[in-house]
């Protein structure tokens, strides 16, 4: 399941995800084994789902609280009743902005495999921290143990700051967190099991 190709960047997003999975997946699968690799992939996807929805829940609660403080009938609005903005012109503008944010959060589904793929990349970085990778538009290879933390920090900042651009950045973080934890658990037994 992924974003429809007709959406902005849909085809390129799918292509980039599949290229990333092709780049990191086979090496990791060979060393973890098929069963652990599948567990890693699917649990990373669940971790992505969990963190994405947890953050959305927190944001919806905060916005709902602000709207109630401004006198807006949030319960009526969420149940589909016809509600009106009230108060001063500044209050009405603020309420409209908050309702727009609320609709954006609640109307944006999480689709795709990016979170699970981030889990694979995080596991790769944990098992092979000194592996050098080439990144588009950066002419020198870099160790994955330096690249991944930067990408995770940027994803956290984009997810928390609201600059998501329709991308579930915190889903990436959730997947990476699960991938890191599983790789840490399996890493000490990796060569004994294979």
N, CA, C and O of each residue as an XYZ file, in Angstrom:
776
protein
N       0.846     -1.169      0.000
C       0.000      0.000      0.000
C       0.890      1.230      0.000
O       1.864      1.308      0.749
N       0.554      2.166     -0.828
C       1.357      3.377     -0.887
C       0.514      4.513     -1.408
O      -0.628      4.320     -1.826
N       1.087      5.700     -1.380
C       0.396      6.884     -1.890
C       0.070      6.664     -3.358
O       0.884      6.126     -4.108
N      -1.124      7.084     -3.765
C      -1.465      6.937     -5.178
C      -0.448      7.663     -6.064
O       0.070      8.720     -5.704
N      -0.183      7.084     -7.205
C       0.799      7.664     -8.118
C       0.341      9.032     -8.599
O       1.185      9.873     -8.908
N      -0.951      9.287     -8.674
C      -1.436     10.570     -9.160
C      -1.135     11.719     -8.194
O      -1.164     12.884     -8.593
N      -0.844     11.399     -6.914
C      -0.524     12.453     -5.959
C       0.858     13.024     -6.233
O       1.700     12.373     -6.852
N       1.084     14.250     -5.766
C       2.355     14.912     -5.973
C       3.487     14.066     -5.430
O       3.503     13.715     -4.250
N       4.432     13.741     -6.292
C       5.588     12.975     -5.867
C       5.307     11.509     -5.613
O       6.200     10.792     -5.161
N       4.089     11.029     -5.889
C       3.722      9.653     -5.593
C       4.646      8.644     -6.250
O       5.153      7.744     -5.581
N       4.872      8.779     -7.559
C       5.718      7.839     -8.273
C       7.161      7.927     -7.792
O       7.800      6.898     -7.573
N       7.676      9.126     -7.625
C       9.059      9.298     -7.170
C       9.229      8.799     -5.738
O      10.268      8.238     -5.389
N       8.215      9.002     -4.919
C       8.275      8.520     -3.534
C       8.364      6.994     -3.511
O       9.175      6.421     -2.783
N       7.530      6.348     -4.311
C       7.560      4.888     -4.394
C       8.912      4.428     -4.918
O       9.505      3.495     -4.376
N       9.400      5.075     -5.964
C      10.680      4.707     -6.552
C      11.821      4.858     -5.542
O      12.675      3.978     -5.427
N      11.830      5.970     -4.816
C      12.886      6.204     -3.828
C      12.802      5.179     -2.691
O      13.829      4.663     -2.251
N      11.591      4.883     -2.216
C      11.436      3.876     -1.162
C      11.926      2.504     -1.621
O      12.617      1.807     -0.878
N      11.572      2.124     -2.828
C      11.981      0.816     -3.324
C      13.493      0.754     -3.550
O      14.115     -0.280     -3.306
N      14.081      1.850     -4.014
C      15.533      1.908     -4.186
C      16.230      1.774     -2.829
O      17.225      1.062     -2.700
N      15.697      2.464     -1.825
C      16.280      2.385     -0.478
C      16.162      0.971      0.069
O      17.118      0.442      0.636
N      15.008      0.363     -0.094
C      14.817     -1.007      0.383
C      15.754     -1.970     -0.345
O      16.323     -2.871      0.271
N      15.912     -1.782     -1.647
C      16.811     -2.624     -2.448
C      18.269     -2.429     -2.026
O      19.063     -3.368     -2.079
N      18.618     -1.213     -1.608
C      19.998     -0.913     -1.228
C      20.376     -1.513      0.119
O      21.489     -2.015      0.275
N      19.481     -1.473      1.085
C      19.807     -1.920      2.439
C      19.247     -3.284      2.795
O      19.839     -4.009      3.595
N      18.111     -3.643      2.210
C      17.406     -4.859      2.594
C      18.137     -6.163      2.375
O      18.226     -6.960      3.309
N      18.670     -6.427      1.181
C      19.279     -7.742      0.936
C      20.439     -8.078      1.878
O      20.548     -9.213      2.342
N      21.291     -7.114      2.158
C      22.425     -7.370      3.052
C      21.922     -7.693      4.450
O      22.410     -8.616      5.102
N      20.952     -6.932      4.895
C      20.407     -7.151      6.231
C      19.661     -8.480      6.310
O      19.792     -9.213      7.290
N      18.876     -8.789      5.274
C      18.135    -10.052      5.261
C      19.086    -11.243      5.272
O      18.822    -12.245      5.937
N      20.192    -11.137      4.537
C      21.151    -12.229      4.494
C      21.736    -12.510      5.878
O      21.965    -13.667      6.233
N      21.974    -11.466      6.652
C      22.576    -11.655      7.967
C      21.561    -11.925      9.071
O      21.865    -12.646     10.022
N      20.369    -11.363      8.963
C      19.346    -11.612      9.984
C      18.595    -12.910      9.727
O      18.135    -13.563     10.664
N      18.473    -13.280      8.470
C      17.626    -14.400      8.080
C      16.254    -13.872      7.684
O      15.857    -12.776      8.079
N      15.540    -14.664      6.902
C      14.241    -14.221      6.378
C      13.228    -13.924      7.478
O      12.523    -12.916      7.430
N      13.163    -14.808      8.468
C      12.157    -14.659      9.521
C      12.376    -13.365     10.312
O      11.437    -12.594     10.507
N      13.604    -13.125     10.766
C      13.884    -11.904     11.527
C      13.708    -10.660     10.659
O      13.233     -9.626     11.129
N      14.089    -10.769      9.406
C      13.938     -9.620      8.502
C      12.466     -9.240      8.338
O      12.115     -8.061      8.380
N      11.615    -10.237      8.153
C      10.177     -9.949      8.038
C       9.619     -9.374      9.342
O       8.810     -8.446      9.325
N      10.056     -9.929     10.457
C       9.631     -9.391     11.755
C      10.069     -7.931     11.875
O       9.288     -7.074     12.288
N      11.311     -7.660     11.517
C      11.833     -6.292     11.547
C      10.989     -5.368     10.691
O      10.580     -4.297     11.139
N      10.728     -5.780      9.464
C       9.986     -4.932      8.527
C       8.574     -4.622      9.044
O       8.156     -3.465      9.073
N       7.856     -5.658      9.446
C       6.465     -5.448      9.864
C       6.357     -4.750     11.223
O       5.474     -3.913     11.410
N       7.227     -5.073     12.161
C       7.183     -4.366     13.454
C       7.603     -2.903     13.292
O       7.103     -2.033     14.004
N       8.508     -2.633     12.370
C       8.873     -1.237     12.090
C       7.684     -0.488     11.506
O       7.450      0.675     11.834
N       6.939     -1.156     10.647
C       5.718     -0.546     10.111
C       4.701     -0.263     11.209
O       4.044      0.778     11.192
N       4.566     -1.179     12.161
C       3.649     -0.957     13.292
C       4.152      0.162     14.199
O       3.359      0.955     14.706
N       5.472      0.230     14.405
C       6.042      1.323     15.192
C       5.785      2.665     14.533
O       5.498      3.654     15.207
N       5.890      2.693     13.215
C       5.608      3.917     12.455
C       4.151      4.324     12.649
O       3.854      5.490     12.910
N       3.256      3.366     12.521
C       1.824      3.607     12.703
C       1.536      4.147     14.105
O       0.785      5.109     14.267
N       2.138      3.522     15.108
C       1.886      3.912     16.494
C       2.352      5.341     16.770
O       1.585      6.137     17.311
N       3.586      5.683     16.413
C       4.097      7.017     16.714
C       3.357      8.092     15.927
O       3.072      9.165     16.460
N       3.045      7.816     14.674
C       2.281      8.758     13.844
C       0.932      9.066     14.491
O       0.544     10.228     14.612
N       0.224      8.019     14.903
C      -1.109      8.219     15.480
C      -1.054      8.795     16.889
O      -1.939      9.558     17.275
N      -0.038      8.446     17.657
C       0.124      9.029     18.985
C       0.330     10.542     18.871
O      -0.302     11.314     19.592
N       1.209     10.957     17.968
C       1.455     12.390     17.786
C       0.198     13.096     17.290
O      -0.113     14.193     17.755
N      -0.530     12.489     16.356
C      -1.772     13.097     15.874
C      -2.788     13.237     17.006
O      -3.479     14.252     17.096
N      -2.882     12.235     17.860
C      -3.794     12.296     19.006
C      -3.435     13.473     19.914
O      -4.314     14.223     20.339
N      -2.153     13.632     20.208
C      -1.701     14.737     21.064
C      -2.038     16.077     20.419
O      -2.531     16.981     21.094
N      -1.777     16.213     19.121
C      -2.076     17.467     18.426
C      -3.572     17.769     18.429
O      -3.977     18.909     18.656
N      -4.391     16.750     18.176
C      -5.849     16.944     18.161
C      -6.335     17.367     19.547
O      -7.198     18.238     19.657
N      -5.797     16.767     20.597
C      -6.184     17.153     21.953
C      -5.819     18.605     22.248
O      -6.611     19.335     22.842
N      -4.631     19.022     21.838
C      -4.198     20.402     22.073
C      -5.081     21.396     21.320
O      -5.505     22.407     21.880
N      -5.353     21.105     20.059
C      -6.188     22.001     19.254
C      -7.605     22.039     19.807
O      -8.215     23.106     19.887
N      -8.129     20.883     20.186
C      -9.487     20.839     20.751
C      -9.577     21.670     22.024
O     -10.559     22.381     22.238
N      -8.561     21.580     22.861
C      -8.529     22.356     24.100
C      -8.502     23.856     23.795
O      -9.229     24.628     24.421
N      -7.679     24.266     22.848
C      -7.606     25.684     22.479
C      -8.941     26.176     21.928
O      -9.380     27.281     22.248
N      -9.586     25.354     21.098
C     -10.879     25.741     20.529
C     -11.937     25.875     21.617
O     -12.749     26.800     21.580
N     -11.937     24.954     22.591
C     -12.902     25.053     23.687
C     -12.674     26.315     24.507
O     -13.634     26.955     24.936
N     -11.416     26.680     24.729
C     -11.108     27.903     25.477
C     -11.593     29.147     24.737
O     -11.907     30.163     25.357
N     -11.652     29.059     23.409
C     -12.133     30.195     22.612
C     -13.653     30.184     22.469
O     -14.216     31.065     21.819
N     -14.325     29.197     23.068
C     -15.782     29.130     23.030
C     -16.340     28.372     21.839
O     -17.545     28.426     21.591
N     -15.511     27.679     21.110
C     -15.959     26.924     19.947
C     -16.505     25.578     20.399
O     -15.909     24.930     21.260
N     -17.634     25.145     19.829
C     -18.257     23.868     20.184
C     -17.563     22.738     19.418
O     -18.037     22.300     18.369
N     -16.446     22.282     19.954
C     -15.652     21.261     19.271
C     -16.380     19.930     19.217
O     -16.284     19.222     18.214
N     -17.105     19.570     20.268
C     -17.845     18.303     20.274
C     -18.940     18.303     19.224
O     -19.146     17.301     18.538
N     -19.647     19.422     19.093
C     -20.663     19.543     18.054
C     -20.050     19.455     16.663
O     -20.588     18.798     15.773
N     -18.924     20.124     16.493
C     -18.241     20.114     15.200
C     -17.797     18.704     14.823
O     -17.989     18.271     13.687
N     -17.203     17.989     15.779
C     -16.714     16.634     15.500
C     -17.851     15.640     15.284
O     -17.664     14.624     14.614
N     -19.027     15.921     15.846
C     -20.165     15.021     15.638
C     -20.943     15.365     14.373
O     -21.911     14.680     14.042
N     -20.531     16.425     13.654
C     -21.163     16.766     12.384
C     -22.244     17.819     12.478
O     -22.878     18.133     11.471
N     -22.478     18.380     13.667
C     -23.504     19.409     13.823
C     -23.041     20.703     13.161
O     -21.848     20.939     12.975
N     -24.004     21.515     12.820
C     -23.687     22.817     12.235
C     -23.280     23.763     13.369
O     -24.088     24.072     14.245
N     -22.038     24.216     13.350
C     -21.539     25.094     14.400
C     -21.069     26.401     13.775
O     -20.767     26.474     12.584
N     -21.018     27.430     14.617
C     -20.639     28.752     14.136
C     -19.489     29.287     14.977
O     -19.338     28.946     16.150
N     -18.697     30.119     14.355
C     -17.629     30.793     15.071
C     -18.224     31.972     15.819
O     -19.153     32.617     15.333
N     -17.689     32.253     17.003
C     -18.216     33.377     17.777
C     -17.075     34.085     18.481
O     -15.977     33.543     18.614
N     -17.347     35.303     18.932
C     -16.348     36.072     19.654
C     -15.860     37.244     18.828
O     -16.483     37.629     17.839
N     -14.743     37.801     19.245
C     -14.168     38.950     18.544
C     -13.631     38.497     17.185
O     -13.503     37.301     16.925
N     -13.323     39.456     16.334
C     -12.816     39.107     15.001
C     -11.488     38.353     15.104
O     -11.233     37.440     14.320
N     -10.641     38.732     16.069
C      -9.381     38.004     16.259
C      -9.643     36.571     16.708
O      -8.966     35.642     16.268
N     -10.625     36.397     17.583
C     -10.974     35.063     18.072
C     -11.510     34.196     16.939
O     -11.181     33.013     16.848
N     -12.333     34.782     16.078
C     -12.900     34.031     14.950
C     -11.787     33.612     13.984
O     -11.780     32.482     13.496
N     -10.858     34.515     13.711
C      -9.726     34.185     12.831
C      -8.898     33.062     13.439
O      -8.482     32.139     12.739
N      -8.663     33.143     14.739
C      -7.892     32.102     15.422
C      -8.626     30.766     15.385
O      -8.016     29.722     15.155
N      -9.952     30.804     15.615
C     -10.742     29.574     15.578
C     -10.716     28.942     14.182
O     -10.584     27.725     14.052
N     -10.841     29.767     13.148
C     -10.817     29.243     11.774
C      -9.473     28.584     11.468
O      -9.425     27.532     10.830
N      -8.396     29.195     11.917
C      -7.070     28.611     11.706
C      -6.908     27.286     12.427
O      -6.355     26.330     11.882
N      -7.399     27.240     13.669
C      -7.304     25.992     14.433
C      -8.159     24.882     13.815
O      -7.744     23.723     13.775
N      -9.352     25.240     13.336
C     -10.213     24.241     12.688
C      -9.556     23.744     11.402
O      -9.638     22.559     11.078
N      -8.913     24.639     10.678
C      -8.204     24.237      9.464
C      -7.059     23.262      9.803
O      -6.865     22.259      9.117
N      -6.314     23.570     10.859
C      -5.248     22.656     11.306
C      -5.825     21.307     11.726
O      -5.283     20.255     11.386
N      -6.926     21.350     12.465
C      -7.578     20.123     12.920
C      -8.009     19.268     11.735
O      -7.789     18.057     11.721
N      -8.623     19.902     10.744
C      -9.053     19.164      9.551
C      -7.859     18.579      8.802
O      -7.933     17.469      8.274
N      -6.767     19.326      8.759
C      -5.571     18.825      8.094
C      -5.011     17.594      8.773
O      -4.604     16.640      8.110
N      -4.990     17.615     10.098
C      -4.469     16.465     10.850
C      -5.386     15.268     10.691
O      -4.930     14.164     10.394
N      -6.667     15.483     10.887
C      -7.610     14.368     10.859
C      -7.876     13.860      9.445
O      -8.302     12.719      9.265
N      -7.629     14.696      8.449
C      -7.908     14.305      7.072
C      -6.711     13.754      6.322
O      -6.821     13.413      5.144
N      -5.569     13.662      6.988
C      -4.368     13.157      6.323
C      -4.104     11.731      6.763
O      -3.709     11.494      7.905
N      -4.319     10.781      5.868
C      -4.071      9.390      6.238
C      -2.582      9.060      6.170
O      -1.813      9.734      5.484
N      -2.197      8.025      6.883
C      -0.837      7.526      6.781
C      -0.872      6.362      5.797
O      -1.500      5.334      6.053
N      -0.195      6.536      4.678
C      -0.115      5.469      3.690
C       1.352      5.260      3.341
O       2.165      6.180      3.442
N       1.671      4.071      2.939
C       3.024      3.847      2.465
C       3.848      2.964      3.364
O       3.388      2.464      4.391
N       5.087      2.789      2.942
C       5.991      1.876      3.614
C       7.222      2.581      4.151
O       8.171      1.921      4.576
N       7.229      3.890      4.140
C       8.424      4.633      4.541
C       8.862      4.320      5.962
O      10.058      4.186      6.216
N       7.935      4.202      6.883
C       8.282      3.905      8.271
C       8.953      2.553      8.402
O       9.936      2.417      9.130
N       8.434      1.547      7.705
C       9.039      0.216      7.739
C      10.423      0.245      7.102
O      11.342     -0.418      7.582
N      10.576      1.005      6.032
C      11.873      1.114      5.360
C      12.870      1.847      6.251
O      14.049      1.495      6.278
N      12.415      2.857      6.977
C      13.296      3.525      7.941
C      13.749      2.544      9.015
O      14.877      2.639      9.498
N      12.886      1.604      9.395
C      13.284      0.576     10.354
C      14.390     -0.303      9.807
O      15.314     -0.670     10.533
N      14.300     -0.646      8.523
C      15.348     -1.442      7.879
C      16.655     -0.657      7.850
O      17.717     -1.203      8.146
N      16.578      0.625      7.495
C      17.785      1.453      7.427
C      18.403      1.621      8.821
O      19.624      1.567      8.968
N      17.570      1.823      9.837
C      18.087      1.976     11.199
C      18.739      0.681     11.677
O      19.771      0.714     12.346
N      18.143     -0.448     11.337
C      18.742     -1.735     11.712
C      20.073     -1.916     10.994
O      21.040     -2.392     11.588
N      20.127     -1.544      9.735
C      21.389     -1.625      8.979
C      22.456     -0.760      9.644
O      23.597     -1.190      9.815
N      22.076      0.468     10.019
C      23.025      1.383     10.665
C      23.481      0.855     12.017
O      24.603      1.134     12.441
N      22.643      0.110     12.689
C      22.998     -0.460     13.992
C      23.927     -1.654     13.840
O      24.883     -1.807     14.600
N      23.644     -2.495     12.861
C      24.454     -3.691     12.649
C      25.770     -3.354     11.941
O      26.805     -3.953     12.233
N      25.728     -2.399     11.015
C      26.909     -2.013     10.231
C      27.178     -0.505     10.367
O      27.079      0.214      9.373
N      27.507     -0.018     11.542
C      27.638      1.436     11.747
C      28.749      2.089     10.932
O      28.663      3.280     10.629
N      29.784      1.345     10.572
C      30.902      1.938      9.838
C      30.796      1.769      8.328
O      31.707      2.153      7.594
N      29.686      1.196      7.861
C      29.492      1.059      6.414
C      29.367      2.442      5.802
O      28.689      3.312      6.347
N      30.020      2.640      4.673
C      29.954      3.928      3.984
C      28.894      3.852      2.897
O      28.799      2.871      2.159
N      28.100      4.911      2.819
C      27.048      4.965      1.815
C      27.196      6.251      1.015
O      27.698      7.262      1.505
N      26.749      6.179     -0.214
C      26.714      7.367     -1.063
C      25.322      7.964     -1.014
O      24.327      7.243     -1.085
N      25.253      9.251     -0.895
C      23.966      9.947     -0.845
C      23.883     10.865     -2.050
O      24.859     11.517     -2.421
N      22.701     10.910     -2.659
C      22.528     11.781     -3.820
C      22.969     13.203     -3.510
O      22.677     13.736     -2.440
N      23.651     13.792     -4.426
C      24.098     15.183     -4.392
C      25.206     15.459     -3.367
O      25.604     16.611     -3.190
N      25.704     14.427     -2.696
C      26.845     14.595     -1.797
C      27.973     13.743     -2.388
O      27.856     12.520     -2.448
N      29.048     14.373     -2.817
C      30.062     13.655     -3.601
C      30.947     12.672     -2.826
O      31.657     11.882     -3.448
N      30.926     12.697     -1.504
C      31.807     11.800     -0.756
C      30.979     10.793      0.039
O      29.944     11.145      0.605
N      31.443      9.523      0.083
C      30.740      8.524      0.896
C      30.821      8.899      2.381
O      31.818      9.450      2.848
N      29.759      8.588      3.095
C      29.690      8.904      4.524
C      29.305      7.651      5.299
O      28.587      6.791      4.789
N      29.786      7.554      6.533
C      29.419      6.419      7.379
C      27.952      6.551      7.776
O      27.478      7.631      8.126
N      27.256      5.435      7.713
C      25.826      5.426      7.985
C      25.527      5.832      9.429
O      24.452      6.363      9.708
N      26.460      5.592     10.348
C      26.221      5.962     11.742
C      26.173      7.479     11.927
O      25.685      7.951     12.953
N      26.663      8.246     10.966
C      26.569      9.710     11.026
C      25.377     10.235     10.246
O      24.786     11.251     10.613
N      25.023      9.546      9.171
C      23.947     10.004      8.304
C      22.579      9.787      8.944
O      21.746     10.693      8.950
N      22.345      8.594      9.480
C      21.020      8.272     10.011
C      20.578      9.194     11.143
O      19.437      9.655     11.118
N      21.421      9.489     12.134
C      20.966     10.403     13.192
C      20.560     11.783     12.663
O      19.616     12.389     13.169
N      21.261     12.269     11.662
C      20.903     13.573     11.079
C      19.529     13.482     10.422
O      18.692     14.369     10.593
N      19.303     12.418      9.679
C      18.006     12.243      9.014
C      16.888     12.113     10.053
O      15.805     12.670      9.870
N      17.141     11.395     11.121
C      16.128     11.223     12.181
C      15.835     12.560     12.850
O      14.672     12.896     13.073
N      16.876     13.325     13.173
C      16.659     14.635     13.807
C      15.874     15.573     12.894
O      14.998     16.303     13.357
N      16.181     15.555     11.615
C      15.432     16.384     10.663
C      13.977     15.918     10.601
O      13.065     16.743     10.552
N      13.756     14.611     10.603
C      12.383     14.084     10.582
C      11.614     14.483     11.836
O      10.436     14.831     11.759
N      12.279     14.435     12.993
C      11.619     14.859     14.237
C      11.258     16.332     14.148
O      10.134     16.722     14.466
N      12.207     17.147     13.718
C      11.943     18.588     13.623
C      10.802     18.876     12.646
O       9.912     19.667     12.958
N      10.816     18.247     11.476
C       9.755     18.477     10.499
C       8.404     17.982     11.013
O       7.375     18.613     10.772
N       8.411     16.860     11.715
C       7.152     16.327     12.240
C       6.567     17.162     13.357
O       5.354     17.367     13.410
N       7.418     17.650     14.256
C       6.945     18.409     15.415
C       6.630     19.860     15.051
O       5.719     20.461     15.621
N       7.377     20.418     14.111
C       7.192     21.834     13.764
C       5.986     22.077     12.881
O       5.569     23.222     12.704
N       5.421     21.021     12.328
C       4.258     21.197     11.465
C       4.623     21.442     10.015
O       3.747     21.756      9.209
N       5.883     21.307      9.662
C       6.325     21.489      8.279
C       6.352     20.156      7.541
O       7.322     19.834      6.855
N       5.292     19.396      7.686
C       5.315     18.023      7.177
C       5.184     17.945      5.669
O       5.729     17.026      5.058
N       4.488     18.868      5.058
C       4.308     18.815      3.615
C       3.588     17.554      3.164
O       3.835     17.058      2.065
N       2.704     17.034      3.999
C       1.956     15.839      3.651
C       2.736     14.543      3.855
O       2.291     13.477      3.430
N       3.897     14.630      4.504
C       4.719     13.449      4.764
C       4.654     13.137      6.251
O       4.766     14.031      7.090
N       4.475     11.877      6.564
C       4.379     11.449      7.962
C       5.784     11.267      8.541
O       6.248     10.140      8.708
N       6.448     12.363      8.841
C       7.831     12.318      9.317
C       7.977     11.534     10.615
O       8.965     10.824     10.804
N       7.011     11.656     11.501
C       7.120     10.924     12.763
C       6.883      9.427     12.578
O       7.281      8.628     13.426
N       6.245      9.047     11.493
C       6.156      7.628     11.166
C       7.550      7.099     10.836
O       7.899      5.977     11.204
N       8.339      7.910     10.143
C       9.726      7.523      9.859
C      10.472      7.271     11.164
O      11.192      6.283     11.307
N      10.286      8.178     12.104
C      10.979      8.073     13.394
C      10.520      6.827     14.154
O      11.338      6.119     14.741
N       9.221      6.563     14.142
C       8.702      5.375     14.826
C       9.263      4.090     14.238
O       9.634      3.176     14.974
N       9.325      4.019     12.917
C       9.902      2.849     12.267
C      11.375      2.696     12.584
O      11.847      1.592     12.857
N      12.107      3.807     12.549
C      13.543      3.770     12.840
C      13.795      3.343     14.282
O      14.735      2.597     14.553
N      12.969      3.808     15.198
C      13.134      3.444     16.604
C      12.969      1.933     16.807
O      13.761      1.304     17.509
N      11.945      1.368     16.193
C      11.728     -0.079     16.303
C      12.876     -0.840     15.639
O      13.359     -1.835     16.181
N      13.313     -0.375     14.468
C      14.427     -1.027     13.790
C      15.693     -1.011     14.622
O      16.417     -2.005     14.682
N      15.959      0.119     15.263
C      17.135      0.235     16.122
C      17.040     -0.719     17.315
O      18.002     -1.422     17.625
N      15.896     -0.745     17.977
C      15.719     -1.609     19.158
C      15.877     -3.082     18.790
O      16.580     -3.823     19.477
N      15.222     -3.508     17.707
C      15.333     -4.914     17.305
C      16.766     -5.265     16.927
O      17.261     -6.331     17.295
N      17.434     -4.380     16.198
C      18.819     -4.654     15.802
C      19.726     -4.740     17.021
O      20.633     -5.572     17.059
N      19.493     -3.892     18.015
C      20.299     -3.960     19.239
C      20.074     -5.282     19.967
O      21.016     -5.873     20.494
N      18.833     -5.740     19.995
C      18.529     -7.011     20.651
C      19.156     -8.188     19.911
O      19.674     -9.117     20.531
N      19.106     -8.141     18.587
C      19.600     -9.255     17.786
C      21.097     -9.185     17.525
O      21.727    -10.208     17.255
N      21.669     -7.998     17.601
C      23.071     -7.811     17.204
C      24.029     -8.678     18.015
O      24.964     -9.248     17.453
N      23.818     -8.783     19.298
C      24.764     -9.544     20.131
C      24.705    -11.045     19.862
O      25.646    -11.767     20.191
N      23.621    -11.520     19.272
C      23.483    -12.944     18.967
C      23.556    -13.220     17.468
O      23.368    -14.357     17.035
N      23.826    -12.192     16.682
C      23.740    -12.284     15.221
C      24.621    -13.389     14.649
O      24.146    -14.187     13.841
N      25.860    -13.457     15.037
C      26.765    -14.414     14.424
C      26.635    -15.806     15.036
O      27.071    -16.786     14.430
N      26.050    -15.909     16.214
C      25.793    -17.210     16.815
C      24.616    -17.909     16.145
O      24.582    -19.136     16.054
N      23.641    -17.111     15.671
C      22.419    -17.692     15.138
C      22.534    -18.071     13.663
O      21.804    -18.949     13.203
N      23.415    -17.445     12.927
C      23.501    -17.710     11.487
C      24.636    -18.613     11.145
O      24.841    -18.930      9.973
